[in-house]
Amino acid sequence: MAPRLQDLERSFLRHLRAEGLSPGTLRLYGQSVTFFSRWLEAEGRTATLDELNRPAIREWLAGLNERQEAGTVKTRYRGLFRFCGWLVDEQELEENPMRTLSPPVLKAKPVPVITDLELAALLKACAGKEFSDRRDEAMVRLLLDCGVRVAELCGLTVDGVDLDQGMALVLGKGSKVRPVYFSARTVRALDRYQRMRRSHRWAHLDALFLTQRGGMSTDGARERVRLRGEQAGITDLHPHRFRHTFAHDFLMSGGQERDLKRLAGWSSDAMLERYGASAADARAKAAAQRLKRGDRV
């Protein structure tokens, strides 16, 4: 009998772990294999290596295209493509069945920037004096000031934050450490939180942000942001919107693109273009309105 795909998936993930890929990347690549396997079983097929062929993969991707966003489909495509490439390298397959399958084309979407009114309402929702209020305000202000990824936020340590210098060290993608900088009000919010943190049952942990079960997880941070957003009347708020807002505000205030790339931890100019698109549109609109060419004739 042909090997089961999920048995091979475990070996695949061990290989990626040895390559030093992040836990988030491991999860996404593993999901591609898992979801393809589940689709095969739902179709009445066996989730084995002999079913990992070009027609089946093309049919699976076509179904995803009808139900999912293009970005999600592309993520699934990349994960399964990497898996197939690994199978060829390990001589489990003779050739990659996805070699001639093109990835889905991403459609540009306007980036939802958080407005000042929404931010004011959000901070008001965190204005209490309980531990969760102090913690959530500090988290929101860090996301706003620094535009960090949610994994970077949750990876912050007590020793990695310097309130006197108004900065912190974050561990980004590829295990790259970089400094981020924040405002005086964020320093105040962090100071208030850290003073209350000292009496927490998990205060001995390195993790800066704590819950009743220990360090804050990425899923936990997303849930806290979503909940605070609901309290502030903001629909479907998630940490990544702060990253978009940070990039937008930085460029609109005259910040340089190379500085933004460094602060945000991007290695690709493509990400700079994607995140800076809303600011570029706003600057173009302002320039056109200043010109008023039609008023001169």
Buried (B, 14 or more C-beta within 10 A) or exposed (E): EEBBBBEBBEBBBEBBEEEEBBEEBBEBBBBBBBBBBEBBEEEEEBBBBEBBEBEBBBEBBEEBBEEBBBEEBBBBBBBBBBBBBBBBEEEBBEEBBBEEBEBBEEEEEEBBBBEEEBBEBBBEBBEEEEBBBBBBBBBBBBBBBBBBBBBBBBBBBBEBBEBEEBBBBBBBBEEEEBBBEBEEEBBBBBEBBBEBBEEBEEEEBEBBBBBEEEBBBBEBBBEBBBBBBEBBEBEEBBBBBBBBBBBBBBBBEEBEBEEBBEBBBBEEEEBBEBBBBBBBEBEEEEEEEEEEEEEEE
